[in-house]
Structure formats: C-alpha cells, structure tokens
Amino acid sequence: MKLHMQILIALGLGLKRNWHILVGLFLGVIAGIWLHNAPNPIVMNALHFIGQLFIRLIQMVVIPLVISAIVIGITSIGDSKQIGKLGTKLIVYYGIISIVAVAIGCSLALLIKPGLGAAAFINSDVATGIQAQVATTIESQKGNLLNILLGFVPKNPLASATTGDMVPIIVFTVLFSVALAKVGEINRPFVSFFESIFAATMKITDWIMCFAAPGVFALTAVAVSAFGCDIFMSISKYLGVLVIGFAIQLLIVYPLFLKIFSKVSIWMLYAAIAEAMMVAFGTASSSATLPLTIACCEKRGISHKITSFVIPLGATLNMDGTALLQCVAVIFLAQAYGVVLTPFLVVQIAILAIVASCTCAGIPGAGLITIALVLNGMGLSPEQLVAGFAFLFTIERITDMMRTLVNVTSDAVVAAAIADNENEINYDLLNNPENYNDVIE
Ligand code: ASP
C-alpha cells in the first residue's frame, strides 16, 4: 500500500476510535482560553477536581501494574541468557533514541538561537511570583548526582512502593524477577498470583478509560487557562524550537528507527496507540498513561511478554522528549544570559540531560525539577538561575504535555522494534486496524 494511503487510513481509524478523547482535548483548549480571559473560580475548582480525580484513578493502579507486568514479563522470558539479551537490546534501543533526541535538541537550539534577546522577558514580572519555590528546587538538586544514583537502589523496597518511588521499585522488581526466573518451576504460585493482579489492574484500567474524555478535557482546560494565548507570542521562538524538535522525533526519527531495526509500519503503530498518545498529552504523565500504553500495544498485536517487560521500564527510564526539552531549555537560558557555549559545554549539557531525564519520574513537572542538574554546571549567577528557572516554570504545562506524548510514543516504538526482532508481533492484527479490539471493552 502507498505510504500516504497508509497514513490516511491509520489517522482516520485512530481518530474514528478516539474521537471522544480528541473532542475532550479540543474543547479543553477552548474552555481554557475562555477561562483565562474570564476567570471563574467555581468552574475552575470543578475542572480541577475532575482532572485530579482522573489522574488519581489511574495512578492508583500504576504500582501494582508495573510490579506485576515486570514479574510476568521477565519470568515468561525464563532463560537468563535470553533476559540478558533482551535487556541489552532494550538499553541499546532506548539509548539510541535518547542520544538522537539530545542531538536534535542541541542542534536546533544552536541553529535557531531562541534565547538571543530573551533576557529582558525572562527577568520580567512573570517569573517573580514563584522564585522562592524555584530557589528551593535548585538547592535540592545541587551536587546531587551521586546521591540520586545511589537512591536508585532501595534500602527498603516496600517503603519505595508505598511512596511511589518508581526507579527503586523497578530496580528491585527486575532483580527479584530475574531471581524468580532462575529458581524454575517453584516460582509458579508466585507468578500466578501476579498474573491475577495484572489481569485485575488492566480491567480497572478499562473502566477508568471510560472517563478519559472528561478527564482530558478538564486537565487541558486547567492547563491552558493558566497561560492563555498571550504567552505564546512572547516565547514563540522557544516553543517553535521545541515543536520542531518533537515533530522531528515523531515524524522522522521514529519512522527511520523502525525502518532500520524492524519491519513495523510506524503509521500502523501510531493508529494502534492513538488513545495512549492523546491521554499522554492530556495528563502529562507517562506513569498515568502506562496502563493504557500496555493495553493498546497488547490488544493490537504486540505480545504480552514484550510489552510487560519493555513498556514499564521505558515509562520510567526512557524520557527522550524530556531530554530534548532539557537541552533546548538550558541552551536557551545560556544564550539569553550570554554564556559562551563551547563544544565541550554542549556535550556536557547533552550527557547530563540524558542522565537527568532518566532520573525523572513519569509525572507532570518532574522533568523541570531534574533540569536543575543540567543547569547547575552552566556558570549562571544564582539570580540568573532563579529567574531562568522560574521562567521555564511559567510555560511548563504546555511543554510537559508535548514532551510526555513523545516519551510515551517512544516506549511503544521500542517495544514494537524488540517484538519484531523476537517474532513477538501478530502482524495480521497490527496491520488491520479494522480488527483492533477496543481498549475499553
Ligand atoms: N511529564 C513527563 C512524563 O511523565 C516527565 C517530565 O516532566 O518531563 O513523561
């Protein structure tokens, strides 16, 4: 089939199935602009309640889902050589995607120079309201890299599970699952227990997704009402660079990646995960979208064995959209404040952005906190750091929605590539969206 026909069919079917979420997004933008111009506390409170209710409902199932998915995924691979092979492939694929993302972010920011002349705007009143909060955030991240890495290993896995600290939970669960796989048949009762948990949490996800359209509507309206349209005018160059960067990832890098490493059609994959992409945009949370990403991939042909192993790890560790944004944001501030960007400094930004994005949780706003890791080494004065950081805060939500969409999409792209390599895709299903099972049953 010709490429443009594939794209049209994929988009058409994606939209047909998900028109309600798309309408929620669209109406949310309109309601947000209206509320920005005519603030109404009662409506705002109601929308805030609906949005938070939706996010909390999904977050409720994330921990049991991630733990059970990883246990099932790794034990179903079984043989430890095979686990090692898949694990290495996963790290290499996620690594390639992240390196390309930071290369794109740095190149675009250096080429378009969005920060030139921006210092006046950064220092304006917009930033002053939240400077105290910002100063604390920067302080909390200072010189903290080794501590952050140390924190990946949980002292007490149960404590991490109760506080929702995803990276330590994953480290423990992966180790534990590899050990379970090694002990053989005796693991059966334990694995069956997790299979039941996984099935039940997916069922709850089905129910919660009936609430996706109003949830996405409310979240979008609240987010847009905070900044309205005027802000776009003043920072159009910065936002423009980000939009171009994200578009390159979605429309060039992922298609090329799948072409090189698999025979999956990106357009069919996008049709398969359209719901997850929209919910990622609406919630700005990879973790909250995780159950849906898994459901979309599994119900449209990618095997359970691969999705349950690759996607939870990706939703926590692979944040290429966040890494891209962090490069653009830091270079933007460096340009605004006249820091000379030597090649060494740019490479340092790129490497730190990859580390900072891996350490960031899949929740709204997390990427902006870990960006302090990258910013701290830039030689900006404390005042510049605070003002620059506060500026990034003011336009945080919209950039978060975009980068989360990219983060979630790349998890599915890597899962599809690995599934193809391992013969774990049902192509008859993936390539025939007419036959897709609904995520909501
Ligand atoms: N919100 C992003 C995510 O959940 C993380 C970030 O803040 O960049 O993927």
Boltz pocket constraint, residues with backbone or C-beta under 6 A from the ligand:
constraints:
  - pocket:
      binder: B
      contacts: [[A, 284], [A, 285], [A, 286], [A, 287], [A, 315], [A, 319], [A, 322], [A, 360], [A, 361], [A, 362], [A, 363], [A, 364], [A, 365], [A, 366], [A, 367], [A, 368], [A, 400], [A, 403], [A, 404], [A, 407], [A, 408]]
      max_distance: 6.0
